[in-house]
Amino acid sequence: MARPKRINLPFTLYHVMSRTISGEIAFRGIADYNKFIHYLSKYAHLFDFRVHAYCLLSTHFHLLLESGRQKTLSEMMRRLLTAYTVYYNRRHGRHGPLFQGRFKSLVVEKSDYLLVLSRYIHTNPARLQKPLDQETYRWSSLHYYINGREPSFLYTREILQWFQGNRKEYAQYVKEGLSEQTTPLIFAQRFVGGEAFVKRWTARVKNLEKQGSRPEFRDHKMEEELVKQILSHVAGEYMCSPDVLLKARRRQGALGDARTVLINLLRDYLSWTCQEIATFLNLKEKTMVYHHQYKLHGKKDLYKMYINIGRKLHLDH
């Protein structure tokens, strides 16, 4: 049976899941968990996603995400999984993909299933073969819901409003889920919602597919200004003009290093695809963007330059 085409739209609530290849361990220690959460924060901010809940487990993870004005779920997840895999492979001396080739995403009926999905995600540790206390499990968003001090990328307010902000009542709601059937009903491998919601969305998706792709919801003026700033700072650090930096063909030496830093800044702090970056910089093919990402993470001096320029631009890295 063919897999359904991914629904990728603005202002949409998603339940996203991904598993590792052949059950490989995805998080071997505290540093790995923290790095994944760092990238989740970074790309949720970049692509304007609200993270309502998350849970990281040894071989898979669950995210409850809501898109903003951009229809960029696929690009956001690609950036997140690629960045983490590059880090993980470098740290643990392995090669190749870590997660299965296609993450799973379900469109969720927000009005009736936002709470249900948050409870399902937060009770995952307790449903493992070796159950864990979900209230004290460190790599789930539940402990923030209970104790407060949420990180900036985690949006707890909407769910807690159902309990008038009472965190203890939400904790009790999650605990009750352990003795109930909390697995959400999935329709057509695409939806979590009631019958009317599924019919409405099925019709909407068919109409969109007939119309073809829709334009991205981007702030083009903001992106243009940020590109100018990034170019100016990289050119200044490497003492060359922005034009030379854009047209440079050399892969070695200072200009090659400058191009590597530039490509990674464009990739990480703009909502451009790899193909758009390749076109902008006259790269022969988009896979060259990945080459420069590996190069950046393989050289401490380049990575330090990348971080320093990001700080000057007041970017969230």
VEXTOR-218259 format. One record per residue: x, y, z negated of N, C-alpha, C, CB in turn. Coordinates in steps of 0.1 Angstrom, whole numbers, plus 5000, padded with zeros to 4 digits. Glycine has a CB too. Layout:
N
XYZXYZXYZXYZ/...
END
This chain:
317
500849885000500050005000500950125000499050004988/500650225009501450345010501250434998501150415023/502350494994502250584983501550714987503650614977/500750774979500050894983500951014983498850924973/500651104992501551224993501451304980501051305006/502551364976502551434963501751564965503951464959/500951594954500251714953501151824947498851704945/501351934954502452024950501852164951503752014958/501152214941500352334942500652434930498852304943/500352564931500452654920499352634910500452794925/499552684898498452684887497852544886497452784891/498652444884498252304883498852234871498452224896/498152154864498652074853499051944858497652074841/500251894854500851764858501351684846501951784868/501051554847501751454839502851394847500751354833/504151414844505251374852506051264844506151494856/506351154851507151044845508251004855506150934842/509350954849510350894857511150794849511351004863/511450684856512250574849513550554856511450444850/514450504848515850474854515750354863516850454843/516850344871516950224880517350104872517950254891/516549994873516849864867516949874852518149804872/516149974846516149984831517450034825515849854825/518250094833519550154827519250254817520450214838/520150264807519950364796520250504801520950324784/519350594799519450724805520150824795518150784809/520050794782520550884771521250794761519350954764/522650814762523450724753523850794740524750694761/523450914738523750984726523151124725525350994724/523451194714522851324712523151424723523351374698/524451414728524851514738523951494751526351494741/523651374754522851344766521451404765522851194769/520851374753519451424751519451574752518951374738/520451634745520451784745520751844759521651834736/521551774767521851824780520551814789522951744787/519851714788518551704796517551814792517951564794/517451834779516551934774517052074779516451934759/518352094779518952224784518552244799520452214783/518652134807518252154821516752164823518752034829/515952104814514552114815514152264812513852024805/514752324802514552464798514852554810515252504786/516052524815516652614826515752614838517952564830/515352494843514552484856513052514854514752354862/512552494842511152534839511052684839510752484825/512152754834512152904835512352954849513352954826/513252884856513552934870512352924879514652854876/511552804878510452784887509052814880510452634891/509152884869507852934863506952824859507253034872/507452724852506552614847506452624832507252474850/505252604827505052584813505252444809503652634808/506052414799506252284794505352264781507752244790/504252194782503252174771503752064762501852144776/504451964767504851854759505951774766503651764754/506851704759507751614765508151504755509051694769/508651394761509151284752510251214761508051194748/511451214755512551144762512751014755513851234762/512750904762513050764757514250714764511750674759/514650594759515950544764516050524779516350414757/514950474785514950444800513950524808514650294801/513250614802512250694809511850824801511050614813/511150914808510651034801509251064806511651144803/508551144797507251204801507351354799506151144792/506751424808506551574808505151614810507551644818/504651714803503351774806503651914810502351764794/503551934824503952064830502852134836505052034840/502852264836501852344843502552444852500952414833/502352434865502952524874502352674873502852474889/503252764877502752904877502452944892503853004872/502953054897502553104910503253024921502853254911/504252944918505052874928504552734929506552884925/504552684941504152534943505452464945503152524956/506152454934507552394935507852284926508552504933/506852194923507052084914508151994919505752004912/508151964932509151874938510551924937508851844952/510652054940511952124939512452134925511952254946/511552164916511952184902512452044896510752234893/511751934899512151804894513451754901511051704896/513551784914514751744921516051814915514751784936/515851944912516952014905517351954892516652164904/516251934884516451874870517151744871515051864863/516651644879517151514879518551504885516251424887/518851594896520151594902521151654892520151684915/520851764885521751824876522151724865521151954870/521051664859521351574848522151454853520051524842/521851394865522551284869524051314872521951224882/524351434878525751474880526451484866525751614887/525851544856526351554843526651414837525451634833/525551324838525651194832526751104838524251124833/526751104852527751024859529251074855527551034874/529351204854530751254851531151224837530751404853/530151234828530451204813530651054811529251244805/529950964818530050824815530750744826528650774813/531350814835532150744845531450644854533250664838/530250684858529450604867529250684880528150564861/528550604890528350664903526850634907529350624914/526350714916525050684922523850734914524850534924/522650714919521450764913521250704899520250744922/520650774890520350724877518850684876520650824866/517950774881516550754881516050704894515850894877/514850634893514250584905513950694915512950504902/513950664928513950754939512850854939513950694951/511650814933510450904934509850914920509450854944/509851034914509251044901507651044904509651184895/506951014893505550994894504851124888505050874886/503951184895503251304890501751284892503751424897/500951314882499551304882498951444880498951204872/497951484887497251604885496251584874496551664898/496251674864495451654852494351754851496351664840/493151714848492051804845492251864831490651724845/492651994832493152064820492152074809493652194824/490852104812489852134802489652014793488552184809/489651894799489251774791490451694787488251694798/491651704794492651614792494051674788492951544805/494051804786495351864781495651804767495152014780/494651794758494951744744495251594745493751764736/494451524753494551374754495951334759493551314763/496451404769497751374775498851414765497951444788/498651524758499751564748499851454737499451694742/498651404733498751294723499351164728497251264717/498951134741499551014747501051024747498950994761/501551134752502951154753503651154739503351294760/503051214729503651224716503651094708503051324708/502750994712502650864705503550764712501250814704/504250794723505050704730506050634721505750774742/506850704713507850644705507250534696508550744696/506050554691505450454682504950324690504250514675/504850334703504450224711505550144717503450264722/506750174713507950094718507949954712509250174715/508849874718508949734712509449744698509949654721/510349844695510749864681510150004677512349864679/508950004672508250134669509050234661506950114662/508950364665509650474658508550564652510550544667/508850634642507950734636507850854645508350774622/506750864652506650974662506751114656505350954670/506451124644506451254637507851304634505651254624/508851214633510151254630511151224642510751174618/510551164653511351134665511951264670510551064675/513251274672513951394675513751444689515351384672/513551344698513551384713512251394719514451284720/511251434711509951464715509551604711508851354710/508651664717508151794713507251794701507451864725/506851674697505951674685506451744673505551524682/507751724670508251774657508251934658509651734655/508251994670508052134670506652174668508552184684/505652094673504252114671503952114656503452014678/504652024649504352004634505152114626504751864630/506352134629507252214621507452364625508552154619/507052394638507352524643508752544648507052624632/509152664650510452704656510652644670511552654646/509652654678509652604692510752674700508352614698/511452604709512352674718511452754728513252574726/512052854735511352944743510652874755512253054748/511152764760510552694771509352614768511552614778/509152584755508052494751506752584747508452404739/505652554754504452634752503452554744503852674766/503452584731502552504721501252574719503352474708/501252704722500052784717498752734722500252924722/498652694735497352654741496852534734497552634756/497652434731497152314725496852334710498252204726/497652414703497352444689496152524687498652514683/495752604697494552684696493352604694494352774709/493352474699492252384697492052354682492452254705/493152374674493052344660493252474652494152244656/492852594658493052724652494452744647492052744640/495452684654496852704650497252614638497052844647/496452534633496752444622497552324627495452394615/498852324624499752224628499552094621501252264626/499052094609498751964602497651894608498551994587/496651974613495451914619495851844633494352014621/496751914640497251854652497951724649498051954660/498851724639499651604635498651494632500551634623/497551524625496551424622495851364634495551474612/495551454644494951414656495951314664494751544665/497151344664498151254671498251124663499551324671/498251124650498351004642497150914645498451034627/495950974646494750894649494850824662493550984648/495650884671495750824684496450684684496550914693/497150654673497850524672496850414670498750524660/495650444665494650334663493550334674494050344649/493750424684492750434695493450404708492150574694/492550384718493050364732493350504738492050294741/494650544738495050674743495650674757496050734733/495750564764496250554777495250624787496550414782/495650724794494750794802494350714814495350934807/493050734819492650664831493150744843491050654831/493750664852494350724864493450684876495850674866/493150784885492350754897493250784909491150844897/493150684919493850694932495250724931493150804940/495950684920497350704918497750854918498150634928/496750944916496951084917496451174906496451134930/495351124900494551214891494251154877493251254898/494251244867493651214854492551314852494851224843/491351264852490251354850488851284852490351474859/487851364850486451304852486151284867485451394845/484951224869484551194883484451314891483251114882/483751424886483551544894484951614897482651644886/485851604888487151664890487851594901488051664877/487851464901488551374911487951404925488451224907/486651414926485951434939486351574944484451424937/486351674935486651814939488151824944486451904927/489051754937490451764941490751684953491351714929/490051564955490251484967489851564979489451354966/488751644978488251724989489251834992486851774987/489751894981490752004982491951964989491052064968/492551844985493751794991493551765006494251674983/492451715009492151685024492151805032490851605025/491551915026491452045033492852105035490552145026/493652095025495052145025495852075035495652145012/495751945036496451865045496051895060496251715043/494851925062494351975075494952105079492851975076/495052195069495552335072497052335074495152425060/497752235069499152235069499752295057499752305082/501052315056501752375044501352515042503252355046/501252555030500952695026502252765023499952695014/502252905024503452975020503752965006503253125024/505052975003505552964989505053094982507052954988/504853084969504453204961505753254954503353164950/506453344961507753394957507753544956508853344966/508553594947508853734946510053764954509053784931/509853794967510953804977511853924973510453814991/511254034969512054154965512954124954511154264962/512454044944513354014933514453924937512453944922/514153824946515153734951516253804959514553624959/515853894967516753974975517754054967516054064985/517254114956518054194947519054104940517154274937/518553984935519453894928520553834937518553774922/520153814950521253764959522353864960520553734973/521953994962522954104963523854114951522254234965/523254094939523954104926524953984925523054094914/524453864929525353744928526553764938524553614931/526253804950527253824960528353924955526653864973/527854034950528654144945529654094934527854264941/529054024925529853974913530953874917528953914902/530553774926531453674930532553734939530753564938/532153824948533153894956534153974948532553984966/533654044937534454124928535454034921533554194919/534953924916535853834908536953774917535053714902/536653744930537653684938538353784948537053574946/538053924945538654034953538554014968540154044949/537354004972537053994987535754064989537053844992/535354095001534154155004533054055005534254245018/531754095002530654005004530553945018529354075001/530854025028530753975042531753855044531054085052/533053875039534053775041533553645033535353815035/532953665022532453555014531353475021531953605000/530553545028529453485035529953405047528353585039/530953455054531353405067532553305065531753515076/533153295053534353215051534053065055534753225037/535053015062534952875066535852785058535152855081/536852845052537852765045537252695033539052855041/537652575030537152495019538252495008536852355022/539452535011540552535001540852674997541752465007/541652684986542152814981541052894974542652894993/541353024972540453114965539153134972541153244963/539153144985537853164992536953034991538053195006/537552924991536852794990536252784976537752674992/537052824965536552824952535352934950537652864942/535553044956534553154956533253104962534953284963/533353034973532152974979531452874970532452914993/532252794963531652694954530852764943532752604949/531452864937530752934926529553004932531753044920/529653064943528453134949527353034952528853204962/527652924958526652824962525952774950527252704970/526652744939526052694927525152794920527052644917/525552924920524753034915523453044923525553164914/523553044936522353054944521452934942522753054959/522052814940521252694938520552694925522152574940/521252744914520752724901519852844896521852714892/519952954903519253074898518253134908520253174893/518053064919517053104929516152984932517653164942/514953004936514052894940514252854954512652934937/515552864959515852824973516052674974517052894978/515652614985516052474988517452464992515052414998/518052344992519352324997519552365012519852184995/518452345020518452375034518552535035517252325041/517852605027517852755028519252805024516752815018/519852745014521252785010522152755022521652714997/522052635028522952595039522752695050522652455043/521552735054521352825065521952965061519852835067/521753015049522153145045523753155046521753175031/524453045043525853045043526452975055526352975030/525652945065526152875077526852745074527152975084/526352665065526952535063526352445073526552485048/527252345077526852255088525552175084527952165091/525452135072524352055067524052075052524551905070/522852055048522452085034523251995024520952065033/523751875028524451795019525651855014524751655025/526151965021527352035016527152105003527852135027/525852135000525552194987525852104976523952234987/525551974978525851874967527351864966525251734971/528051864977529551864976530051974967530151874990/529552094968529952204960529552194946529452334966/528452124943528052104930528952014922526552044929/529351904929530351804923531651874921530451684932/532051964930533352034929533352124917533552114942/532252194915532152284904532252214890530752354904/531552104889531652024876532951944875530451934875/533651934885534951864884536151954881535251794897/535952094881537052184878536652284867537352264891/537252274856536952354845537052504847537852324833/538052544855538152694858537052744866539552714865/536552664876535452704884534152714876535252614896/533952614867532752614859532752734849532652484851/533952764844534052884835533753004842535452884829/534153024855533853144863532353144865534653134876/531753034869530353024871529553074859529852884875/529953024847529253064834529453214832529852984822/530653264834530953404831530153504840532453434833/530053464853529253554862527753544858529453504876/527253424854525953414850525653504838525553274846/526553514829526453604817526353744821527553574807/527153784830527153924835525853964842528353944845/525253864848524053884855522853874845523853794866/523153834832522053814822521153694827521253934820/521753594833520953484837520953374826521553424850/519853304826519653194816520353074821518153174813/521553034815522252914819522252814807523652944824/
END
